[in-house]
Amino acid sequence: MTEVTPAPMAGTETKGGGGKVATNNALNASHVNSFRISAVADRLAIHVRAAPKNDTVEFFNLCLSLARGIDFSISNEEVPSRAKDLPSLLKQVCQCKNDAVVQAAVMVLMISVKSACESGWFSERDSEELQNLAKEIACNFCSVSNFNTEPTSSLSCYLNNHVEVKYYVTCFDRYSVVPTYKR
């Protein structure tokens, strides 16, 4: 009997006989990230519409996951298909400031959102509103003059902007959350 080698799926390529398939990591990672942004945006929309916000841990993790997705897209010079839906959702997320855990997660998210604004993801009006919200939230963590998201390789600039927020994020282990957010 003759063995048939299956045709490769989109985004994959075969490596030397035997039907073994190697994935095109860049393509797959972008698709997975786009799916992540979409799924997280949908879950966050449910959270901001729900009256009682009892699931702080999930909200926290969703904010960090969306921040990771935004950072990944920016680093790959991509704009996700759901970018146009994000400004209204993010404005609602910024209203959820019921405790320090939520504020820290929203702050981490807004740092990424500010970078997305500067990368041209949103209209000028939405970008301005989101950046103002980011500054308002930043006032709870650091002086606004230190809140800078311009690309830099300077470790001191990174520490000035993020160390206090990262401190708050990692302090909330009592909520059984293990933040793995890395910029």
Backbone as JSON, one array per atom type, in Angstrom:
{
  "sequence": "MTEVTPAPMAGTETKGGGGKVATNNALNASHVNSFRISAVADRLAIHVRAAPKNDTVEFFNLCLSLARGIDFSISNEEVPSRAKDLPSLLKQVCQCKNDAVVQAAVMVLMISVKSACESGWFSERDSEELQNLAKEIACNFCSVSNFNTEPTSSLSCYLNNHVEVKYYVTCFDRYSVVPTYKR",
  "N": [[0.84, -1.17, 0.0], [0.5, 2.25, -0.76], [1.77, 5.07, 0.89], [0.23, 8.13, 1.72], [1.14, 11.47, 1.73], [0.0, 14.07, 3.7], [-1.4, 17.22, 2.6], [0.15, 20.36, 3.31], [-1.01, 22.52, 5.93], [-2.38, 25.87, 5.88], [0.06, 28.33, 6.49], [2.02, 26.59, 7.24], [4.81, 24.4, 6.57], [6.3, 21.66, 4.86], [8.94, 19.6, 6.03], [11.43, 17.95, 4.67], [10.58, 14.77, 3.65], [8.31, 12.19, 4.88], [6.11, 13.43, 5.85], [6.24, 15.18, 7.99], [5.5, 18.19, 9.68], [6.42, 21.55, 9.91], [5.77, 24.45, 11.68], [5.05, 27.79, 10.64], [6.26, 29.99, 12.56], [6.1, 32.82, 12.96], [3.82, 33.64, 11.54], [1.83, 32.04, 12.76], [2.06, 32.88, 15.44], [1.24, 35.53, 15.25], [-1.41, 35.19, 14.44], [-2.44, 33.79, 16.65], [-2.06, 35.73, 18.6], [-3.76, 37.74, 17.65], [-6.19, 36.43, 17.93], [-6.14, 36.15, 20.7], [-6.31, 38.86, 21.56], [-8.85, 39.49, 20.59], [-10.5, 37.62, 21.98], [-9.97, 38.31, 24.66], [-10.82, 40.96, 24.68], [-13.55, 40.54, 24.28], [-14.22, 39.17, 26.68], [-13.54, 41.12, 28.59], [-15.39, 43.06, 27.91], [-17.72, 41.86, 28.78], [-17.22, 41.89, 31.52], [-17.17, 44.69, 32.1], [-19.76, 45.39, 31.56], [-21.25, 43.96, 33.38], [-22.93, 44.35, 36.46], [-22.15, 43.72, 39.31], [-18.8, 43.48, 40.18], [-17.26, 41.01, 40.85], [-15.26, 39.16, 40.26], [-12.31, 39.74, 40.59], [-9.8, 38.63, 40.14], [-9.96, 37.42, 37.58], [-10.51, 39.7, 36.03], [-8.17, 41.18, 36.49], [-6.24, 39.43, 35.32], [-7.18, 39.45, 32.67], [-6.75, 42.12, 31.93], [-3.92, 42.19, 32.02], [-3.36, 40.27, 30.09], [-4.44, 41.43, 27.77], [-2.77, 43.65, 27.63], [-0.32, 42.36, 27.11], [-0.93, 41.28, 24.6], [-1.31, 43.62, 23.08], [1.27, 44.75, 23.3], [2.75, 42.76, 21.97], [1.73, 42.95, 19.36], [2.47, 45.59, 18.72], [5.27, 45.36, 18.84], [5.68, 43.76, 16.65], [4.93, 45.38, 14.65], [2.21, 45.4, 13.91], [-1.31, 45.91, 13.52], [-4.03, 44.97, 15.23], [-7.1, 43.41, 14.07], [-9.25, 44.05, 15.69], [-8.68, 46.51, 16.74], [-10.08, 48.88, 16.28], [-12.3, 48.58, 17.88], [-11.4, 48.8, 20.43], [-10.98, 51.42, 21.8], [-13.5, 52.38, 22.98], [-14.08, 50.27, 24.71], [-11.79, 50.31, 26.36], [-12.06, 52.78, 27.61], [-14.23, 52.23, 29.25], [-13.12, 50.2, 30.82], [-11.25, 51.68, 32.24], [-12.85, 52.95, 34.06], [-13.28, 51.12, 36.0], [-12.2, 51.03, 38.92], [-12.12, 49.88, 41.47], [-10.49, 48.79, 43.48], [-7.07, 48.45, 44.72], [-5.75, 46.38, 43.37], [-7.11, 46.13, 40.94], [-6.68, 48.71, 39.95], [-3.9, 48.65, 39.57], [-3.64, 46.69, 37.57], [-5.1, 47.89, 35.49], [-3.5, 50.12, 35.1], [-1.12, 48.96, 34.09], [-2.16, 47.95, 31.71], [-2.88, 50.39, 30.48], [-0.42, 51.56, 30.03], [0.53, 50.05, 27.91], [-1.51, 50.65, 26.1], [-1.1, 53.35, 25.7], [1.25, 53.27, 24.22], [0.2, 52.03, 21.95], [-1.47, 54.05, 21.05], [0.43, 55.94, 20.3], [1.52, 54.57, 18.23], [-0.26, 54.82, 16.25], [-2.7, 53.41, 16.19], [-5.3, 54.25, 16.75], [-7.9, 56.72, 16.21], [-7.17, 60.25, 16.09], [-8.62, 61.69, 18.01], [-9.59, 59.64, 19.75], [-7.11, 58.64, 20.59], [-6.08, 60.82, 21.99], [-7.96, 61.03, 24.1], [-7.59, 58.52, 25.35], [-4.89, 58.69, 26.11], [-5.06, 60.77, 27.94], [-6.64, 59.54, 29.89], [-4.83, 57.56, 30.66], [-2.83, 59.15, 31.82], [-4.28, 60.21, 33.96], [-4.8, 57.89, 35.48], [-2.19, 57.17, 36.01], [-1.44, 59.03, 37.87], [-2.03, 57.94, 40.3], [0.08, 56.3, 40.84], [2.64, 57.28, 40.18], [4.58, 60.25, 39.52], [3.29, 62.28, 36.94], [5.08, 63.44, 35.21], [7.1, 61.59, 34.95], [6.01, 59.64, 33.41], [6.53, 58.17, 30.63], [6.52, 56.9, 27.4], [8.16, 56.7, 25.25], [10.22, 55.02, 22.88], [13.13, 53.54, 24.14], [16.42, 52.51, 25.09], [17.32, 52.74, 27.53], [17.81, 51.62, 30.74], [17.32, 52.96, 33.13], [15.27, 54.75, 32.49], [13.23, 52.97, 31.96], [12.93, 51.82, 34.49], [12.14, 54.09, 36.01], [9.6, 54.55, 34.92], [8.13, 52.2, 35.28], [8.65, 50.66, 37.61], [7.25, 51.09, 40.05], [4.59, 50.46, 39.4], [4.94, 47.79, 38.64], [5.71, 46.79, 41.09], [3.3, 46.99, 42.55], [1.74, 45.25, 41.02], [3.02, 42.76, 41.35], [2.77, 42.45, 44.06], [0.28, 41.51, 44.62], [-0.06, 38.8, 44.98], [-1.53, 37.5, 46.8], [-4.0, 37.17, 45.77], [-3.89, 34.92, 44.37], [-2.72, 35.22, 41.91], [-0.35, 35.05, 39.44], [1.57, 37.19, 38.15], [3.0, 37.45, 34.99], [3.81, 39.33, 33.33], [5.78, 40.88, 30.98], [7.74, 43.4, 29.64]],
  "CA": [[0.0, 0.0, 0.0], [1.27, 3.48, -0.88], [1.44, 6.06, 1.93], [-0.06, 9.46, 1.19], [1.57, 12.57, 2.59], [-1.05, 15.09, 3.69], [-1.03, 18.56, 2.16], [0.38, 21.23, 4.47], [-2.03, 23.51, 6.27], [-1.95, 27.25, 5.67], [0.99, 28.79, 7.51], [2.96, 25.53, 7.59], [5.58, 23.89, 5.45], [6.83, 20.33, 5.16], [10.4, 19.54, 6.13], [12.0, 16.7, 4.23], [9.67, 13.64, 3.62], [7.69, 11.64, 6.07], [4.9, 14.16, 6.21], [6.4, 16.02, 9.17], [5.13, 19.56, 9.38], [6.98, 22.59, 10.78], [4.9, 25.62, 11.59], [5.62, 29.1, 10.38], [6.01, 30.57, 13.88], [5.71, 34.23, 12.93], [2.43, 33.7, 11.09], [0.98, 31.47, 13.79], [2.08, 33.72, 16.64], [0.41, 36.7, 14.98], [-2.82, 34.75, 14.47], [-2.78, 33.49, 18.04], [-2.16, 37.01, 19.31], [-4.98, 38.4, 17.2], [-7.28, 35.71, 18.6], [-6.08, 36.51, 22.12], [-6.84, 40.22, 21.72], [-10.29, 39.43, 20.36], [-11.14, 36.89, 23.08], [-9.83, 39.1, 25.88], [-11.72, 42.11, 24.53], [-14.92, 40.05, 24.51], [-14.39, 38.89, 28.12], [-13.52, 42.4, 29.31], [-16.67, 43.71, 27.64], [-18.68, 41.23, 29.7], [-16.92, 42.4, 32.87], [-17.55, 46.1, 32.3], [-21.22, 45.48, 31.49], [-21.84, 43.31, 34.56], [-23.03, 45.28, 37.59], [-21.19, 43.4, 40.37], [-17.49, 43.07, 39.67], [-16.76, 40.13, 41.91], [-14.12, 38.35, 39.85], [-11.16, 40.62, 40.46], [-8.67, 37.88, 39.6], [-10.11, 37.3, 36.13], [-10.37, 41.04, 35.46], [-6.73, 41.45, 36.57], [-5.56, 38.63, 34.29], [-7.61, 39.92, 31.35], [-6.02, 43.37, 31.67], [-2.53, 41.86, 31.71], [-3.33, 39.55, 28.82], [-4.65, 42.41, 26.69], [-1.53, 44.44, 27.55], [0.66, 41.52, 26.41], [-1.32, 41.21, 23.19], [-1.02, 44.92, 22.47], [2.73, 44.87, 23.2], [3.22, 41.85, 20.92], [1.36, 43.54, 18.07], [3.31, 46.77, 18.49], [6.64, 44.92, 18.57], [5.69, 43.18, 15.31], [4.4, 46.41, 13.76], [0.9, 44.96, 13.45], [-2.48, 46.52, 14.13], [-5.03, 43.9, 15.22], [-8.37, 43.76, 13.43], [-10.17, 44.58, 16.7], [-8.17, 47.78, 17.28], [-11.13, 49.91, 16.19], [-13.26, 48.34, 18.96], [-10.76, 48.93, 21.74], [-11.11, 52.67, 22.56], [-14.7, 52.46, 23.84], [-13.91, 49.27, 25.77], [-10.75, 50.77, 27.28], [-12.63, 53.87, 28.42], [-15.05, 51.58, 30.27], [-12.21, 49.5, 31.73], [-10.64, 52.69, 33.11], [-13.82, 53.32, 35.1], [-13.27, 50.05, 37.0], [-11.07, 51.31, 39.81], [-12.69, 49.63, 42.79], [-9.47, 48.48, 44.48], [-5.68, 48.64, 44.29], [-5.39, 45.33, 42.42], [-7.68, 46.51, 39.65], [-5.97, 49.91, 39.49], [-2.57, 48.26, 39.07], [-3.81, 45.99, 36.29], [-5.52, 48.89, 34.5], [-2.33, 50.95, 34.82], [-0.25, 48.2, 33.2], [-2.84, 47.96, 30.42], [-2.85, 51.72, 29.88], [0.94, 51.8, 29.54], [0.54, 49.45, 26.57], [-2.46, 51.4, 25.27], [-0.44, 54.61, 25.33], [2.15, 52.93, 23.11], [-0.65, 51.79, 20.77], [-1.89, 55.38, 20.58], [1.58, 56.56, 19.64], [1.8, 53.79, 17.02], [-1.27, 55.14, 15.25], [-3.79, 52.45, 16.15], [-6.61, 54.84, 16.97], [-8.09, 58.07, 15.67], [-6.51, 61.29, 16.9], [-9.5, 62.01, 19.15], [-9.53, 58.51, 20.69], [-5.76, 58.59, 21.16], [-5.97, 61.89, 22.99], [-8.76, 60.65, 25.27], [-6.95, 57.39, 26.03], [-3.67, 59.17, 26.75], [-5.47, 61.53, 29.13], [-7.04, 58.55, 30.89], [-3.59, 56.94, 31.15], [-2.19, 60.11, 32.73], [-5.11, 60.28, 35.16], [-4.56, 56.67, 36.27], [-0.79, 57.19, 36.43], [-1.31, 59.9, 39.05], [-2.14, 57.1, 41.49], [1.27, 55.46, 41.0], [3.89, 58.01, 40.02], [4.34, 61.59, 38.99], [2.99, 62.24, 35.51], [6.26, 63.84, 34.44], [7.92, 60.4, 34.72], [5.25, 58.69, 32.6], [7.03, 58.37, 29.28], [6.55, 55.62, 26.71], [8.98, 56.77, 24.04], [11.17, 53.91, 22.81], [14.46, 53.83, 24.65], [17.13, 51.34, 25.58], [17.82, 53.12, 28.84], [17.22, 50.89, 31.85], [16.84, 53.89, 34.14], [13.97, 55.27, 32.04], [12.28, 51.87, 32.17], [12.68, 51.7, 35.93], [11.36, 55.24, 36.45], [8.23, 54.47, 34.44], [7.41, 50.96, 35.52], [8.97, 49.89, 38.8], [6.21, 51.18, 41.06], [3.44, 49.68, 38.93], [5.31, 46.38, 38.72], [5.67, 46.45, 42.51], [1.9, 46.75, 42.91], [1.24, 44.07, 40.33], [3.56, 41.55, 41.95], [2.36, 42.36, 45.46], [-1.06, 40.97, 44.78], [-0.02, 37.35, 44.91], [-2.55, 36.99, 47.72], [-5.18, 36.88, 44.97], [-3.52, 33.73, 43.59], [-2.38, 35.65, 40.56], [1.08, 35.06, 39.24], [1.8, 38.03, 36.97], [4.19, 37.13, 34.19], [3.88, 40.41, 32.34], [7.14, 41.37, 30.69], [7.81, 44.4, 28.57]],
  "C": [[0.89, 1.24, 0.0], [0.8, 4.47, 0.17], [1.25, 7.42, 1.28], [0.37, 10.5, 2.19], [0.52, 13.66, 2.53], [-0.52, 16.44, 3.22], [-0.83, 19.45, 3.37], [-0.78, 22.21, 4.67], [-1.48, 24.9, 5.97], [-1.05, 27.67, 6.82], [1.97, 27.73, 7.96], [3.74, 25.13, 6.35], [6.11, 22.53, 5.84], [8.34, 20.39, 5.16], [10.83, 18.12, 5.79], [11.06, 15.52, 4.29], [9.06, 13.22, 4.94], [6.47, 12.4, 6.54], [5.03, 15.0, 7.46], [6.16, 17.47, 8.8], [5.78, 20.49, 10.4], [6.12, 23.84, 10.61], [5.69, 26.87, 11.28], [5.31, 29.92, 11.63], [5.54, 32.01, 13.85], [4.25, 34.37, 12.55], [1.51, 33.18, 12.18], [0.94, 32.33, 15.04], [1.22, 34.96, 16.44], [-1.07, 36.34, 15.01], [-3.28, 34.45, 15.89], [-2.95, 34.79, 18.83], [-3.42, 37.77, 18.92], [-6.2, 37.75, 17.84], [-7.32, 36.07, 20.08], [-6.7, 37.88, 22.36], [-8.36, 40.21, 21.57], [-11.01, 38.76, 21.53], [-11.1, 37.69, 24.38], [-10.74, 40.32, 25.83], [-13.17, 41.7, 24.79], [-15.18, 39.8, 26.0], [-14.41, 40.18, 28.93], [-14.83, 43.15, 29.1], [-17.76, 43.15, 28.55], [-18.48, 41.77, 31.11], [-17.4, 43.83, 33.07], [-19.05, 46.3, 32.22], [-21.89, 44.92, 32.73], [-21.82, 44.28, 35.73], [-22.06, 44.92, 38.71], [-19.88, 42.89, 39.76], [-16.79, 42.23, 40.73], [-15.49, 39.39, 41.53], [-12.91, 39.23, 39.54], [-9.98, 39.91, 39.81], [-8.78, 37.76, 38.08], [-9.93, 38.66, 35.46], [-8.89, 41.43, 35.4], [-5.99, 40.73, 35.44], [-5.94, 39.06, 32.88], [-6.88, 41.22, 30.98], [-4.57, 43.09, 31.28], [-2.42, 41.14, 30.37], [-3.53, 40.49, 27.63], [-3.4, 43.28, 26.52], [-0.46, 43.65, 26.81], [0.35, 41.46, 24.92], [-1.02, 42.5, 22.44], [0.49, 45.08, 22.27], [3.28, 43.99, 22.08], [2.93, 42.44, 19.55], [2.24, 44.74, 17.74], [4.73, 46.34, 18.12], [6.78, 44.29, 17.19], [5.11, 44.12, 14.25], [3.09, 45.99, 13.11], [-0.18, 45.78, 14.16], [-3.57, 45.45, 14.08], [-6.36, 44.37, 14.61], [-9.37, 44.36, 14.42], [-9.73, 45.92, 17.27], [-9.24, 48.86, 17.29], [-12.16, 49.78, 17.31], [-12.7, 48.66, 20.35], [-10.99, 50.26, 22.46], [-12.33, 52.74, 23.48], [-14.6, 51.46, 24.99], [-12.9, 49.76, 26.81], [-11.24, 51.91, 28.17], [-13.5, 53.3, 29.54], [-14.18, 50.86, 31.29], [-11.59, 50.49, 32.71], [-11.58, 53.16, 34.22], [-13.86, 52.29, 36.23], [-12.05, 50.21, 37.9], [-11.48, 51.03, 41.25], [-11.68, 49.2, 43.84], [-8.08, 48.6, 43.87], [-5.25, 47.6, 43.26], [-5.87, 45.71, 41.02], [-6.97, 47.74, 39.1], [-4.61, 49.56, 38.92], [-2.67, 47.57, 37.71], [-4.21, 46.96, 35.18], [-4.34, 49.78, 34.14], [-1.38, 50.24, 33.86], [-0.85, 48.18, 31.79], [-2.71, 49.32, 29.73], [-1.45, 52.12, 29.43], [1.06, 51.25, 28.12], [-0.36, 50.21, 25.61], [-1.83, 52.72, 24.81], [0.54, 54.38, 24.18], [1.36, 52.67, 21.83], [-1.13, 53.11, 20.18], [-0.78, 56.03, 19.78], [1.98, 55.82, 18.37], [0.73, 53.98, 15.96], [-2.43, 54.17, 15.15], [-5.16, 53.1, 16.11], [-6.69, 56.22, 16.31], [-7.41, 59.07, 16.61], [-7.32, 61.6, 18.16], [-9.45, 60.89, 20.2], [-8.16, 58.43, 21.36], [-5.59, 59.63, 22.25], [-6.74, 61.54, 24.26], [-8.1, 59.52, 26.06], [-5.66, 57.82, 26.73], [-3.99, 60.0, 27.98], [-5.92, 60.6, 30.24], [-5.81, 57.87, 31.5], [-2.88, 57.86, 32.14], [-2.96, 60.2, 34.04], [-4.86, 59.07, 36.07], [-3.13, 56.66, 36.8], [-0.58, 58.04, 37.67], [-1.41, 59.1, 40.35], [-0.85, 56.33, 41.79], [2.58, 56.22, 40.95], [3.57, 59.41, 39.54], [4.19, 61.51, 37.48], [4.21, 62.62, 34.68], [7.17, 62.66, 34.14], [7.25, 59.4, 33.79], [5.56, 58.92, 31.13], [7.09, 57.02, 28.6], [7.36, 55.67, 25.42], [9.98, 55.62, 24.05], [12.55, 54.35, 23.3], [15.11, 52.53, 25.09], [17.65, 51.61, 26.99], [17.08, 52.38, 29.94], [16.66, 51.84, 32.89], [15.48, 54.47, 33.76], [12.9, 54.21, 32.26], [11.92, 51.77, 33.65], [11.85, 52.87, 36.44], [9.89, 55.09, 36.09], [7.46, 53.28, 34.99], [7.62, 50.3, 36.88], [7.86, 49.95, 39.84], [4.98, 50.39, 40.66], [3.75, 48.2, 39.05], [5.3, 45.91, 40.17], [4.24, 46.13, 42.92], [1.38, 45.48, 42.27], [1.74, 42.8, 41.0], [3.19, 41.39, 43.41], [1.03, 41.65, 45.65], [-1.12, 39.47, 44.58], [-1.08, 36.74, 45.82], [-3.85, 36.67, 46.99], [-4.95, 35.66, 44.08], [-3.25, 34.06, 42.13], [-0.87, 35.66, 40.47], [1.36, 35.88, 37.99], [3.09, 37.64, 36.27], [4.38, 38.18, 33.12], [5.31, 40.88, 32.19], [7.06, 42.32, 29.54], [9.09, 44.31, 27.85]]
}
